[in-house]
Amino acid sequence: MDEEKLVSLFLELVRIDAVSLHERPVADFIKARLCARGLEAEEDDAARQLNGSAGNLIVRLPGEDKSRAPLLLLAHMDTVHPTAGVKPTLADGVLRSDGTTILGVDNRAGVTLILALIDELIERQLRHRSLEIVFTVGEELGMLGAMALDFSRLKAREGFVFDCTAVPGGYVASTPTAYDFKIRITGKPAHSAVAPEKGINALTMATHVMSGFPVGRVSDHSVANFGTIHGGTADNVVPDQVTLTGEFRSFREEEISVMRELLTSLCSAAGERWGGSCAPAFMLSFQGFQFGSEMPLVQRLHDAFARAGVTPQPLVYYGGSDANVFNQHGVRIINTGIGANAPHSTEEHIRPADMLKGYEILSHLIEAE
C-alpha cells in the first residue's frame, strides 16, 4: 500500500463532518465508493431506531473458500466532535489538525484501512478469506449502532475492529463488565423556613447514599462513579425529588454483585431512616470479555503481528467499544491498535507510518488459508 494513497483517502474521510447520529455524509461516501467498485453496501434500519441520519452498513466480499464462515471487519463512522473546517497538517511524520478542531482519527483511520483494503482486493484480484464488513453508527454515544444491529444478518463469528488507540501490535485482551445505575429518591416538599419539620429532604437521603458508596478506583479490579445529581425546586422548598446517576465497572462478577448490593442497601436504609423512598435501577452497559493467547483468533492476530514485524501487546482496558457488543452477541471481535493518539481532543494525531503498519497487519489477517 502506497503511503500517499492511504493518507489521501484518510484526508478525504476526515474532511467529512459527521458526528454521532449524523453519519449520512460518511455513509453516502462509503456507499458511492463501493458502488463504483461493483459492491453493494446494505443499510439497516438503525437510523429509524436511533432517530439518526444513517444506519449501519454491511458489506460482503466472497473469498476463496465460500463454505467457510467469513471474517468480520469493523469500524465506526461517527466522530465525537465536529470536523467541519478541519485543516490537517503533516509535519515530522505526524498528521494532526491545526488545533481548532479534532482530526477525526477515531475512527476514520479504521474506516480508511478497510476501504483501502477493499480497493486492493478488487484492483489486484488478490486471494482472501470471505469477509463481512460492518460500518456502525453512534459508537461514541455508547455503541448505539452496534446495539441496534440485527446480528442474525451476519454469518461471521469472529473478526477484528480497528478502534484501539494503541500502536500497531497493541490490542484489547480484557475489558470489564459495566453497569449504569439510576436512583430515584422521593421525599416530601415543605416550606423550608415555615415548616421544615413537615418535609422529607430527598437531597439529605441522596447524600447518605453517596457518602456510603465508594467511588474512583475502588479495588484492583473495579471502578465506580456518581456522574449526575438532579433535584430540588427552590432554595426555600424542602426538595422532594432527587435523581442520582452513575456507573460501575469490574473485571470480577463478585465485585459487581457487592456494589449492586451496597447501593441497594444504602437506598433501603435512607428510605427507612427518613421515611421517603429510594429506588435504584441497574442497566447493563456492556459485557466484559477476556481473550487468552491460546485462542485461535488471538493466535491469528499474533501471527499477523509477527509477519508485520511488531510485538504483540495485550492490553487491559477499562473502556468499552463496539467489540463489547459484538462479543456479547457471540461474535468474537478483537479491538486492534491503530495508533490514534489523544482521541476526542484538538491534539488528536496519527503517524502515517502507523497507518501503513496497521494496513500491513490487516492484509495478513484476511489472507486465504
Summary of the structure (lengths in Angstrom):
residues: 369
radius of gyration: 23.9
end to end distance: 21.3
largest distance: 82.9
contacts: 1298
relative contact order: 0.19
helix: 35%
strand: 28%
